[in-house]
Amino acid sequence: MDKPPLKFYNTLSRQKEIFTPIDPNKVGLYSCGPTVYDYAHIGNMRSFILSDMVRRTLEWNNYEVNQVINITDVGHLTNDTEDTGEDKVERQARASGQTVAELTKPFIDQFFQDLNSLNIKTTGTAFPKATDYITDQINLIQTLETKGFTYQTSDGIYFDTSKYEKYSELGHLNLDAQNKDSRHANSTKKKQPADFALWKFSDETTARLQEWESPWGIGFPGWHIECSAMSMKLLGNHIDIHTGGEDHVAVHHSNERAQSESATSETFVNYWLHNAFITVGGKDKMAKSADNFYTVTDLAAKGWPALAYRYLVLTAHYRSPLNFSEESITAAKNTLINLNQEIFSYPEDGDILTDYLEKFTEYINDDMGTPRAIALIHEILSTTFKTADKRATIEKFDEVLGILDENLINKTDDIIPEEIESLADDRDIARERGDWDQADLIRQQIELKGYTIKDTPNGRKISHIDYINLMLYYNM
């Protein structure tokens, strides 16, 4: 079949663009990875689900993908916007009495486990650590210095954003307004608030756990320079796609673009893709600083499979904020288990339903429209087509979605949580006294938590809500 053109929403242009690769058959994809001073939370992991969806969508369109996800183990300061504060990894290592390698190893190991649990493809993906590319970062800074893009202050080498005319484009920044309020630059003696550190000098009074000799003195690289250096080293000066969370647009990615294009006089990235935040309570961004986060391990401890979180993420478009709650993850879990139970109960070796395959490609190629793609699965399950053909078609879709796993079938059980049983008891009491409004309200609370209650001649029956009813919760 003739596939519709592949389109991505480019943060740089603020519009969907038809994807045209630099190389006709191969795509360079760079994704900002974790800073490994702590475990990544599920809000962080949304950006890796995005990069995985980009990779799978490209492969669906027959491109070979050369993917890089970096590991930040130096240079990310506690106040990265102002280039002040402590190195996050350094601070945590000192506090724990460990070397940096001892500190970061369990966080890196867990990151890879989380990627695997979320069915994020890693075969062939490079995971470079910033500390392994110090020489490349120094060389890149020297190039910028030679070209006149840097200046030195008492605490480091800085990039002069006034020398790069396109600096405000990616983040749609109002630099004039920033420059009028230049108080924030005082502690680092920056010329403009948007200027950023390329190399920070070590404090002469305290030896750092990680520091290196450089042409400018002993110190360590800034956070932004590492991504440019590793991307250039592993993918070349000019790449197709760069992904990350939307919080990177205004600072980190704007800085990457500025230093890279200033050094090479080439376009750095053709397509910038960013995912929206995960919120908690409908408004607050999930963050370690807010202490309102879950890790993938936390989800498992509460009986929520990691794939349930992947499914939940895919029910919303990647550019839309998504609220996380116990109700939403429970509903996603129940839906996903029921989905897998039904699909794997069907016989194998069916034929793919070509009309639905074309619809799926249309949705996925339109900036990865996963909500419509998932709704299409439920539509297929409700049809009268042969069950083997339904399974073959949905398994084909899963090459992109990555939500099918026969092991999920074994995670279902008939144990009803104590909280649900207690609510059901309250509903029984309300019904006995004829308070039907209260009984109905309690029933709604039960359903929002992912369960349904039915009254039978033999008493009440509580069960997981099936996937068809849950379609209403996701507005499919």
C-alpha positions in Angstrom: 0.0 0.0 0.0 1.1 3.6 -0.5 1.7 5.0 2.9 0.6 8.6 3.7 3.5 11.0 4.3 5.2 10.8 7.7 4.7 14.1 9.6 6.2 15.4 12.9 5.4 18.5 14.8 8.6 20.5 14.8 9.0 22.6 17.9 11.2 25.0 15.9 8.5 25.9 13.3 5.6 25.2 15.7 3.8 23.2 13.0 3.6 19.7 11.5 6.1 19.1 8.7 6.5 16.2 6.3 9.6 14.3 7.4 12.4 14.3 4.9 15.6 12.5 6.1 19.1 13.7 5.4 20.0 10.2 4.2 17.2 8.6 2.2 17.4 5.3 4.2 19.0 6.1 7.5 17.9 8.5 10.3 20.0 10.0 13.1 18.0 10.3 16.4 19.4 11.9 19.5 17.5 11.9 22.8 18.4 13.6 26.1 19.0 11.0 28.7 18.9 10.9 32.5 21.1 12.7 35.0 22.1 9.7 37.2 22.2 11.2 40.7 18.8 9.4 41.5 16.3 7.1 40.0 14.3 8.4 37.1 10.6 8.9 37.8 7.8 8.1 35.4 7.5 11.7 34.3 11.1 11.4 33.1 10.3 8.1 31.4 7.6 9.7 29.2 10.4 11.3 27.1 11.9 7.9 26.5 8.5 6.5 25.5 8.5 9.4 23.0 11.9 8.6 21.6 10.9 4.9 21.4 7.7 5.9 19.5 9.7 8.0 17.1 12.1 5.1 16.5 9.3 2.6 16.0 7.4 5.0 13.7 10.5 5.5 11.6 11.1 1.8 11.4 7.4 1.3 10.5 8.2 3.6 7.5 11.2 1.4 6.6 14.0 3.7 7.9 17.1 2.4 9.6 17.5 4.4 12.9 20.8 5.3 14.4 19.8 6.3 17.9 21.8 7.9 20.8 20.5 8.4 24.4 23.1 10.1 26.6 23.9 9.5 30.3 24.7 12.6 32.2 27.1 11.9 35.0 28.7 15.3 35.3 28.0 19.0 34.8 24.2 19.2 35.6 24.0 21.9 38.2 21.2 22.3 40.7 20.4 25.7 39.1 21.0 24.8 35.5 19.2 27.9 34.2 21.7 30.3 36.0 24.7 28.0 35.8 25.0 28.1 39.6 24.7 25.7 42.5 26.3 22.3 42.9 26.8 19.5 40.4 23.9 17.1 41.1 26.0 14.0 40.8 28.9 15.4 42.8 26.6 16.6 45.6 24.9 13.3 46.0 28.1 11.3 45.9 29.7 13.4 48.6 26.6 13.2 50.8 26.6 9.4 50.5 30.3 9.0 51.0 30.7 7.2 47.6 32.7 7.6 44.5 30.8 8.9 41.5 31.0 5.4 39.9 29.6 3.8 43.0 26.8 6.3 43.2 25.7 6.3 39.6 25.9 2.5 38.8 22.6 1.5 40.5 20.8 4.4 38.9 22.1 3.5 35.5 21.3 -0.2 36.0 17.8 0.7 37.1 17.4 3.0 34.1 18.1 0.1 31.7 15.7 -2.1 33.7 13.0 0.6 33.4 13.5 0.9 29.7 13.1 -2.9 29.4 10.0 -2.9 31.6 8.4 -0.2 29.5 9.2 -2.2 26.3 11.5 0.6 25.0 13.7 -0.7 22.3 17.4 -0.5 23.0 19.0 -2.8 20.4 21.7 -0.9 18.6 21.1 2.2 20.6 24.3 4.0 21.9 24.2 5.2 25.6 27.3 7.4 25.9 28.3 8.8 29.3 29.4 12.4 29.4 32.6 11.6 31.4 33.8 9.4 28.5 33.7 12.4 26.1 35.6 15.1 28.0 38.2 15.5 25.3 35.5 16.0 22.7 33.8 18.6 24.8 37.1 20.5 25.3 37.8 20.4 21.6 34.3 21.8 20.8 34.8 24.6 23.3 38.2 25.4 21.8 36.5 25.7 18.3 33.9 28.1 19.7 36.7 30.1 21.4 38.6 30.3 18.1 35.5 31.5 16.3 34.9 34.3 18.9 31.7 32.9 20.6 33.1 32.6 24.1 34.3 34.8 27.0 35.9 34.1 30.4 34.6 35.1 33.8 35.9 34.3 37.2 34.1 31.0 37.4 34.2 29.7 33.8 34.1 29.9 30.1 30.7 31.1 28.7 28.9 31.1 25.4 28.0 34.6 24.2 24.4 34.3 23.0 24.5 37.7 21.4 26.8 36.3 18.8 24.3 33.7 17.6 21.4 35.6 16.0 18.9 32.7 16.0 19.2 32.0 19.7 15.6 33.0 20.5 14.0 31.0 17.7 13.6 27.5 19.3 12.2 28.6 22.6 10.5 31.7 21.3 12.4 33.7 23.9 12.1 37.4 24.7 15.8 38.2 25.2 15.1 41.9 25.4 13.0 41.4 28.5 15.6 39.1 30.0 18.4 41.6 29.4 16.4 44.4 31.2 16.4 42.3 34.3 20.0 41.2 34.5 20.2 40.6 38.2 20.5 36.8 37.6 23.8 37.2 35.8 25.6 38.9 38.7 26.9 35.8 40.5 28.6 34.4 37.4 29.4 37.8 35.8 27.6 36.8 32.6 27.1 39.4 29.9 23.5 38.4 29.2 21.2 36.2 31.4 20.8 33.7 28.5 24.6 33.1 28.2 25.6 29.7 29.5 28.6 27.9 30.9 30.7 25.8 28.6 33.4 25.0 31.2 33.3 25.7 34.9 36.4 26.2 37.0 36.9 24.1 40.1 36.9 25.8 43.5 40.6 26.1 44.4 39.8 25.4 48.1 38.0 22.1 47.5 39.0 19.2 45.3 36.1 17.9 43.3 35.4 14.2 42.8 35.3 14.8 39.0 37.6 17.4 37.4 39.9 17.6 34.5 42.8 19.7 33.1 41.8 22.0 30.3 43.4 25.0 28.4 41.5 27.3 30.8 42.4 25.5 34.0 41.1 22.6 36.1 37.3 22.2 36.0 34.4 20.4 34.5 32.2 20.8 31.4 28.8 22.5 31.4 25.7 20.5 31.0 24.8 21.6 27.5 28.2 21.1 25.8 28.1 17.3 26.5 25.1 16.7 24.3 26.5 18.6 21.3 29.8 16.8 21.6 28.4 13.3 21.9 25.8 13.9 19.2 28.4 15.2 16.8 30.8 12.4 17.6 28.3 9.6 17.2 25.8 11.0 14.7 27.6 13.8 12.8 27.3 17.5 12.8 23.9 17.5 11.2 21.2 15.2 12.5 17.5 14.5 11.6 15.7 14.4 15.0 16.3 15.5 18.6 13.8 14.6 21.3 13.2 15.5 24.9 10.8 16.9 27.5 9.3 20.3 26.9 11.2 21.7 29.8 14.4 21.5 27.7 13.2 23.8 24.9 13.9 27.2 26.4 17.4 26.5 27.9 19.0 23.1 27.3 18.0 22.6 23.7 18.3 26.3 22.7 21.9 26.1 24.1 22.7 22.9 22.3 21.5 24.4 19.0 23.4 27.7 19.5 26.8 26.1 20.4 26.5 23.4 17.7 25.6 25.6 14.8 28.1 28.3 15.9 30.9 25.7 15.9 30.1 24.0 12.6 28.2 26.7 10.6 25.7 23.9 9.8 22.2 23.1 10.8 22.3 21.1 13.9 18.9 19.4 14.0 16.1 19.3 11.4 13.2 18.2 13.6 12.9 19.0 17.3 10.2 16.9 19.1 9.2 17.5 22.7 6.7 15.7 25.0 4.5 17.5 27.5 4.7 17.0 31.3 3.1 14.4 33.4 1.0 16.2 36.1 -0.2 15.1 39.5 -3.5 16.3 40.9 -4.4 17.8 37.6 -2.0 20.8 37.8 1.4 20.1 39.4 4.2 18.8 37.3 5.6 15.5 38.5 9.1 16.3 39.8 11.6 15.1 42.4 11.7 18.6 43.9 8.0 18.5 44.5 8.2 15.0 46.0 5.1 14.0 44.1 6.6 11.3 41.8 6.5 7.6 41.2 9.3 5.4 39.8 8.6 2.4 37.6 9.6 0.3 40.7 7.0 2.1 42.7 4.3 1.2 40.2 5.3 -2.5 40.3 5.1 -2.5 44.1 1.6 -1.2 43.9 0.6 -3.9 41.4 0.7 -1.6 38.3 2.7 -3.2 35.5 5.1 -0.9 33.7 3.2 -1.5 30.4 0.1 -0.1 32.0 1.9 3.2 32.3 3.1 2.9 28.7 -0.5 2.3 27.7 -1.7 5.2 29.8 0.8 7.5 28.1 -0.2 6.4 24.6 -3.9 7.2 25.3 -2.9 10.8 25.2 -1.0 12.6 22.4 2.7 13.1 23.4 2.3 16.9 23.1 -0.6 16.9 25.5 -0.2 17.1 29.3 -1.3 13.9 31.0 -2.6 13.7 34.5 -1.4 10.7 36.6 -3.5 9.3 39.3 -4.2 6.0 41.0 -7.5 5.9 39.3 -6.0 6.5 35.8 -3.2 3.9 36.2 -5.6 1.3 37.7 -8.0 1.8 34.8 -5.1 1.5 32.3 -3.9 -1.7 34.0 -7.4 -3.3 33.9 -7.9 -2.3 30.3 -4.5 -3.6 29.2 -4.9 -6.9 31.0 -8.3 -7.4 29.4 -6.9 -6.4 26.0 -4.1 -8.9 26.2 -6.4 -11.7 27.5 -8.7 -11.3 24.6 -6.1 -11.0 21.9 -4.1 -14.0 23.1 -7.2 -16.1 23.4 -7.6 -15.8 19.6 -6.0 -18.3 17.2 -2.8 -17.4 15.4 -2.0 -17.3 11.7 -4.8 -15.0 10.6 -4.7 -12.4 7.8 -4.1 -8.7 8.4 -7.1 -6.5 7.8 -5.7 -4.2 5.2 -8.3 -1.4 5.6 -7.5 -1.2 9.3 -3.7 -1.3 8.6 -4.1 1.7 6.3 -6.0 3.6 9.0 -3.4 2.7 11.6 -0.6 4.0 9.3 -2.6 7.2 8.7 -2.9 7.8 12.4 0.7 7.0 13.3 2.2 8.9 10.4 0.2 12.0 11.5 2.6 13.1 14.3 2.3 9.7 16.1 -1.5 9.9 16.8 -1.5 7.1 19.4 -4.9 7.9 20.9 -6.6 7.2 17.6 -4.4 4.2 17.0 -5.4 2.6 20.3 -9.1 3.4 19.7 -8.7 1.6 16.4 -7.7 -1.6 18.4 -10.9 -1.4 20.4 -12.9 -0.9 17.2 -11.4 -4.0 15.7 -12.2 -6.1 18.7 -15.8 -5.0 18.5 -16.2 -6.2 14.9 -17.4 -9.5 13.6 -14.2 -10.3 11.7 -12.5 -13.6 12.2 -10.8 -13.7 15.6 -7.5 -14.9 14.0 -7.6 -11.9 11.6 -8.2 -9.5 14.6 -5.2 -10.9 16.4 -2.9 -10.7 13.3 -3.9 -7.1 12.7 -3.5 -5.9 16.3 -0.1 -7.8 16.7 1.0 -5.9 13.5 0.0 -2.6 15.2 2.0 -3.6 18.2 5.2 -3.3 16.2 4.7 0.4 16.9 2.7 0.6 20.1 4.6 -2.1 22.1 1.7 -2.8 24.5 1.2 -6.6 24.1 2.7 -9.1 26.5 1.3 -12.5 27.2 2.8 -12.4 30.7 0.2 -9.7 31.6 -2.5 -12.4 31.5 -1.0 -14.0 34.5 -1.2 -10.8 36.5 -4.9 -10.7 36.7 -6.7 -12.2 39.7 -10.1 -12.0 41.5 -8.8 -10.3 44.6 -10.7 -7.1 45.2 -8.8 -4.4 47.1 -9.9 -3.7 50.6 -10.7 -0.1 49.7 -13.2 -1.3 47.0 -14.8 -3.8 49.3 -15.3 -1.0 51.9 -16.9 1.3 49.4 -19.2 -1.5 48.4 -20.2 -2.1 52.0 -21.0 1.7 52.3 -23.1 1.4 49.1 -25.0 -1.6 50.6 -25.8 0.4 53.7 -27.0 3.4 51.6 -29.3 1.0 49.6 -30.7 -0.5 52.8 -31.8 2.9 54.0 -33.1 3.9 50.6 -30.5 6.6 50.0 -30.3 5.9 46.3 -28.4 9.1 45.4 -25.7 8.2 47.9 -25.6 4.6 46.6 -25.2 5.9 43.1 -22.4 8.3 44.1 -20.5 5.4 45.7 -21.0 3.3 42.6 -19.4 6.0 40.5 -16.5 6.2 42.9 -15.9 2.5 42.6 -16.0 2.7 38.8 -13.5 5.6 38.8 -11.1 3.3 40.6 -11.4 0.8 37.8 -14.1 -1.6 39.1 -17.7 -2.3 38.5 -20.4 -3.5 40.9 -23.5 -5.4 39.9 -26.4 -6.5 42.1 -27.4 -10.2 41.6 -29.9 -12.5 43.3 -26.9 -14.0 45.0 -25.5 -10.6 46.2 -23.2 -8.0 44.8 -20.6 -8.9 42.3 -17.4 -6.7 42.0 -15.1 -7.1 39.0 -12.6 -5.1 36.9 -14.2 -2.8 34.4 -13.7 -4.3 30.9 -11.9 -2.4 28.2 -15.0 -1.4 26.3 -16.4 0.5 29.3 -13.0 2.1 29.8 -13.1 3.5 26.3 -15.6 6.1 27.8 -13.0 7.2 30.3 -10.5 7.9 27.6 -13.0 9.6 25.3 -12.3 7.1 22.5 
